[in-house]
Amino acid sequence: MTGLKRDIGLLGLTFISVGGIIGSGWLFGPLLAVQHAGPAATISWIIGAVAMFILAITFAEISAMLPIPGGIARVPQFSHGNIVSMAMGWTAWIGYNTTAPIEVEAMLKYLAPYAPWLHTAETGDLTGAGIFVALVFMLLFVAVNALGVKFFTRVNAALTWAKIAIPVVLSVLLVASRFNTENFTQPDGFAPYGAQGIMAAVSTGGVIFSFIGFRHVVDMAGEVRNPKFAIPAALVLSIVLCAVIYLGLQVAFIGALDPSMLSKGWAQLSFGGEGPLDAIIMSIGLVWFLSLLNVGSVIGPFGNGLVATGSNARIALALSKNGFLPRRLQVLSSFGVPLWALGLNCVIGTVFLLTVPFTTVIALNGAAIVLSFAVGPIAVVCLRNLMPDHPRSIRIPAVRLVALSAFAIATLIVYWSGWDTVWRLGIALIVGKILLLIRFRGRLDEMDVTEALWLVPYFSGLGLISFLGQFGAGSLKQIPFGWDLLLCILFSSIIFVLAVRSALPSKKFNEYIAEEEILDAKQPVIGL
């Protein structure tokens, strides 16, 4: 059998999404959210889930209709041509390449109390032994993925069951052990910081970023059985399931707090150097659960790194098909895996791990990935026009309104990342543009320039709003909160209309679709 192997079923695909969504963030998410919104953080989780569902559903229609690997990087090729696809694919690839190093760092930090030899006592940097362990984890991510998508989904499923069970059991234990209902209205009411606090929890409180792992469904679409049903079903199931888990944990966390902990108000709630869940567990007397929580704190980032490694290989494969990366990255092993892509990404991830400051890597991660989401809502409308008669297993009602809302959500998420992240993202885009020009030197006439012109005002305008807005270190904070959100929405609406009107002409679209079918039919395979 040649080509990618469609061995992922509905459960495996759902767990890929859940495994990407539930990482290590749930260990700190409940505290960060209540510091911004108080008990109204429960509303923030609902808003975050609905917002991400709106964004995900646009990709559900596309990926169910065009189940291709590395969809976030590949789909824009069919709606707007090679420049847009490479810009969005490049940002996704940069973001994905930072995920594995971040998760390895997270695992080693959680392991530090049990293995102090991993870090130096003076600076907290990795020791030589710590670097060795980090590299072993990076290679382990590659090894599991290299053994085929069927093996990968089985390993991920086992990890994901644990990632689901631990926060669910913890929530039940907290509610059963101590649940103070007065915490939801005391000391300053249900929403002590009003609507601004609720939205701050969604943005800087990390709520919205907790759901972006659904993207892995889109990237693994080329290996899904019955994609017309499994892809939209997995997207819906994973977001709903994770929303229930996050919301349940948030409610349990609020109820489990001793009222004395809130004497200084929600914004000042802290637990010293302890993790918030660790502190709550100890205050209740569930000390025996700490060991299980510590296991979860390692399993979470390990599962995230494993899934991200697999997805990123498909992104690299898609960028190769787009003509941005070398064609060798399209070569598959006998297991149906893009082995060269896995190897390249591992090398780049290792460079990030060993040379780039951890805070910088984190800053690039979320915003780079989310920026690549912006093309999905645009593409779903363009493909309605370019493929009007193509059968669709899911058809979004009021597609233009839903897509416009999703595009505004993606833009807001990048804005919420803050100026200190956005300017770094701008540098990454400039580097990508330079590499693109080098790659296409001597054949610039092949570049789809007209269809990509909307990117210039979009990137420039988003950067300017971020610089003048309220989020991130270094921003001027000239645009008042609330007005900045309205400006982002208005700006998104204008760019959305411009981008939809910039879609490929039918002739060029048909050429790219035909090339995709040829490439799939002639996918090179090597033996291991």
N, C-alpha and C positions, 0 to 999 in steps of 0.2 A: 504494500500500500504506500502511495506517495502522498506528500503534502502533510499539512497539519491534520491531526487526528481528532475527529469530533467525538471525544470520549467524556465530555462534561455533561452531566444530567442536571435536572432542576435543583436537586438538593446540593450537589457539588457546587453549582454556580451561585446559589443563594449563600452558601457558606464562604465562597470566595469573597462575596460582597460584605457579608457580616464580618469575616476575618479582617477585611480592610478597614471597616468602620470602627470596630472595637479593638483599639490598640492598648496603649497605656494611659490614654487621656481620661478614662473613666475613674482613675485613681485620684485625680485632682479636679476633674470637671465640676463635681457638686459644690466644692468650696469656692472655686473661681466664680461660678454662676451666682451663688448667694451673696458673695461680696459685692457684686454689681447690682443685683435686683432684689435681694432678700428672698422671702418665700415665693415671690412672683417669678422666681427663676423657673418654676414649673411651667409657667406660660412661655418663657423663653425657649424651653426645649420643644414645646409644641410648635411654636413659630419656626424654629430651626428645621424641624422635621418636615413641615409643610413646604417651606421654601425649597429645601433640597429635593423634595418629591417633585415639585413643579419643574425643577431643573432636570432631574433624572428622567422624567417622562418624555422629554423631547428626545433624549438619546434612546429611549425604549422604542419609539416608533422607527427611528433610523436603523438601529442595530438589528431589530427583528427583521427588517426589510433587506438590509445589507450586512449580514453577519460576517464581517471581515476582521482579521487580526489587527490590533492597534488602532481601533476605530477612531479614537480621539485625534490621532495624527493623520489617518487615512481618509476619513469622511470629507474633510474640507477640500480634498483634491477634487472631489466630484461636484462640489457646490461652487467653489471659487478658484480652483486651480492650484498650481504648485507653490506660489509664494505664500498664500494664506495657509496652506496645509503644512508647509515647512515652518512657518512662524509659530503656529499653534503646536505642531509636533515637537519643535525644538524646545518650547517652554515646558511642555509636558515631560519631555525626556530629561531636561535639567532637573525638574522637580522630582521625578521618579528616581533619578540617580542619587538624590540626597536622602531618600527614604531609608534605604538599608543601613547607611552609616548612622543615621539618627537612631534607628531602632537598636543597633548594636551598642551605641553609646548608652541608650536607656537601660538595656539589659545589664551592662557592666556597672552602671551606677546602682541599680537595685541589688546587684550581687556584692557590691563593695563591703557592706557590713560583715559578710561571710567570707570574703576573700580580699582582705585589705591590701594584699600584694598586687592587686590589679592597678592601683593608683598610687602616686607618690603622696606622702603625707603633707608635704609643703605646698604644692600647687594643685594637687588633684588631677594632674595629667596622667595619662596612661604610662605605666612602666613598660619595660621591654616585654615582660611576661604578659602584661595587659594587651599590648599590641598584638602579640602572638594569638591570644585568645580571640581578640576582635577579628583577626584575619581568618581564624578557623570558622567563626560564625558566618563571615561573608562567603567563604567557600562552601559552607554547609547549605546556605540558601541556594547557591548555584547547583550543588550536587543533587538536591532533592528535585529541583526543577528539571535538571538534565535527564532524569530517569523517566521522563514522560509525563504527560498531563494527567493520566489516570493515577499514577503513583502520587503525584503532587496533590491531587484533589483528596486522596485518601488521607495523606498526612495532614493536610489543612483541615479536613473535616474533624479529625481527632482533636486537633488543637482548638478548633472553633467550639466544639462541644464544651470544652473546659472554659473557654473564654465567655461563653454564655452562662454556664452553670455557676461560676464563682460569683459574679455580681448579683445574679438572681438569688442565690442562697443567702448571700450577705444581706440583701434587701429584706428578705423574709425574716432573718435573724434579728436585724435591727428593729423592725416593726414589732416583732414578738417580744423583744427584750425591754425596749423603752421607746415609747412613742408619745411625746408631749404635744398634744394638739394645739396648746396655747402658743407654741413656737410659730405657728402660721399667722398669728395676728399680733404677737408681742415680739420686741418691745415697741415697734413703731408702725404696726399695721402690716397688712399683707403685701403691699407694694410701697415700701418706705422711700424708694427713689423714683417712683412714678414710671411713666412710659419710657423716659430716657434710660432709666436703670434696666428695664426689661430689654430694650434694644442694645444696650451696652453689653449685657450678658450674651446676647445672640452674637455680637460682633467680637469685642475684645475679650469677653468671658469664655470664648472658645466653643460656644454651643454649635455654631454653624460649621466650624471646622471639624467637629466630631463626626460629621456625616459624609465627608467627601470621599470616603473609601468605596462608595458605590461604583466609582469609575472603573474598577477592575472588571466588572461585568462587560463593559463596553470593549475593553482591550482584549478580553479572552473570547469574544463573540465568535471568532473564527474556528473555535474548537468545541462548540456547543451542539449537542444533539437537539433536534427539534427547536431551533433558535426562535422561530416565530412565536412559540408559546413560552419557552423557558426564559428568554431574555427579559421580556416585560414582567413576567411573574416573579423572577428573581429580584429585579429592581424593587418592585412593590413590596414583596415579602421582607426583604432585608431592611429596608428603611423603616417599615412599620415595626418589625421585631426589635430593631435597635432603638427606636423611639420609645417603645414600651420599657425596654431595659433601662435606658438612661433616665426616663421619667420616674420609674419605680425607685431607682437608686437615689434620685434627688429627693423624692418625698420621704423615703426612709432616712436619709441623712438629716434632713431638717427636723423630723420628728425625734431623732435619736439624740439631738443636742441637749445637753444640760442647760436650763435657762440661764445659769450663772455664766456660761460661755458667751452670752449675748449682752453682757453688761455694758460693753462699749459700742454696741450696735453691730449690724451685719458687715459693714465695710471694714471693721477692725477685727473681725473674727479670724483668729489664727491659732496655730497649734505649735508654735516654736519651730524647732527643726524637724518635728515629726510629720509624717504624711497625715492628711486629714482623716482618712479612713482608719489608719492604724490607731490614731489617737482616740477616735470614737469607739473602736472595738475594745481598747484597753479600759476606757472609762466605764464601759458597760460590764466588763469582766469576761468578755469572750476571747480571752488570750489564746485559747487553743486554735482560734480561727486565723491567727496571724500567719502561721506557717502556710496555710492554704492561700492566703492573700499574697504572700511573698512568691509562691509558685505562680499565681496569676500575673504578678507584676513582671515575671520573666516570660511566661507563655504569650502574654499580650503582644509585646514588641517583637518577639520571635516570629509569631504568626504574621504580623504586619509586614515584617521584612521579607518573609518567604513569599507572600502574595505579591508584594511590590516588585520583587526580583523577577517573578514570572511575567507580570504585566509589562514591565519595562523592556523585557526582551521582545515583546510583540510591538512595542512602540518603536524600537530600533529597527525591527523588520519592516514596519510601515514606512519609516523614514527612508529606508533603503529603496522600497518600491517607489517612493516619491522622487527618488533620484538625489536625495540629500546625502545619504550615507552610502558607503561602498556596497556593491551588489553581493559581495560575499556574505553579508549579514542575512541574506535571504536563504542561504543554504541550511537545510534541515538535517538533523541526525536521523538515524534509523528509528529513534523513538518519536520522530515527528516534532522535534524541538529545535528552535533556532539557536544552536549551540554557540556559534560565533558571536551572536548578539549577547548571549549570556556572559561570555568571556569578556567582551569589550566593556559591558556595563559594570562588571565586577572590578575591572581595573580602574574605571573612572570613579566608582564608589569608594574604592580603597584610597584613591588620591584625595577625595573629599574628606574621608575619615582621618587621614594622617596629616593633612596640610591646611585645611580650612577650619577656622574657629567654629565651635559647635553652635554658637548663637547665630552666626552668619548662615550656616547650613539650614538651621530651622527657619530662619527668615525667608530664605528662598523657597523652601519646600511647598508650603501651602499656597502662596500666591501664584507661583509658577504653574502649579497644577490647575488651580481654579481658573486662571486666565485662559488656559487651553479649553476650558469648558464653554467659554463664551460663544464658540462657533457652533455648538450643537443646536441651540435655539434658532440661530439664523439658518443653518443647513436644513432643518426640518421643514421650514417654510419654502426654501428654494427647491428642495426635492419634490415638494407637492406640485410645483410648477414644471419641473424638469421630468418627473416621472408620474404624471397624473393618473395613469391607468395601471400602474404597478400594484399588485395586490399587497395589502397591508394587514397584518394580523391585529394591529392596534392602530387606531386612527384618533388622534387627539381632537376633541371638539373645540371649536373656536380657536383654531391652531395659532392664528396670528396673535391673539391676545395672550394665550398661554406662553407662546414663544417669546413675546416681548417682555412678559413678566419674568421669565426664566433668564433672559439676557440681562435684565436690570438686576436680578439677584446675583448673577455671576459678577457683574461690574461692582456691585456693592461689597461683595466678599473681598474682592481685590482691594477696594478702597479701605475696607476695615482692616486689612493687613497692616496698614500704616505706611507713612512716607519712608521710614527707615527700611522697609521691605521693598516698596515700589521702586525706589531709585536703584536698588540692587537688581531688581527685575529688569529695569530699563537697560542696565549695562549688559545683562545676559542677552537681551534682544538685539542690542547693537553688535555683540560678538556673533550672534547667529546670523545677522544680516551680512556681516563681513565674510563668514564662512560660506554663505549662500552665493555671494558674488564670486568667490573663488571657485566654488564647485561648478558654477555655470559660466565660467569665463570662456569666451569664444563662442558661446551660443546663447547670448542674452535674449535673442529673439524668441527663444522657447519659453521664456518666463511670462506668466499671466499677470501682467502689470496692472491693466485696467481694473481687473476684478479685485485687486488687492489695495486699491487706493484708499479705501475706507479705513484701513489699518492706521494710516498716518494720523488723521484727526482723533481716532479712538485712543491710540497709545499716548499721544501728546496731551489730549484733553484729560484723560484719566490721571496722567502724571501731574498735570497742573492742579486739578481738583485735590489730589492727594497732598500736594505741597502746601496748598492753602487751607486744607481741611483740619479736622480735629484729631486725627489718629496718627500715632507713631512719633518717635523722637525726631526732632528737626523740623516738623511741620509748623507753619506759621500760625495755624489756628485762627485764621481770619474769617472763615465761614462758620457762622454759629451752628451748633448741633441742631439737627432738624432741617435747617435750610440746606445743609450739605447733602443730606439724604435726598431731599427733593431735587436738588441740582443733579445728583447722580442719576436719578430716575429720568429726569427730562433729557439729560445728555444721552442716556442709553436709548431713549426713544428715537432721537434724531439719528444716532449712529445705526440703530437697527434698521430703520427705513432705508438708509443709504446702503447698508450692507446687503439687504435683500435685493435691492435694485441692481447690485453689482454682480449678480450671479453669472456663472458661465453661460455662454450661448449654447443652444442645444447641440450644435455640431461638435464643439469641443468636449462637451459633457459625454456625448456618445463615444468619442474617441477614448476618453479616460476609462469609461466603463468597459469598453472592449479590451483595453490593455489589462485591466484587473482580471478579466476572465482568462486571458492568455497567460498571465503570470501564474495564476492559480493552477492552470492546466499543466504548466511546465516547471512546477516548483522543484528545484534541485534537491536531491537527497544524498547524504553520505552515510556510510556505515561507521559504527563506533568500534 
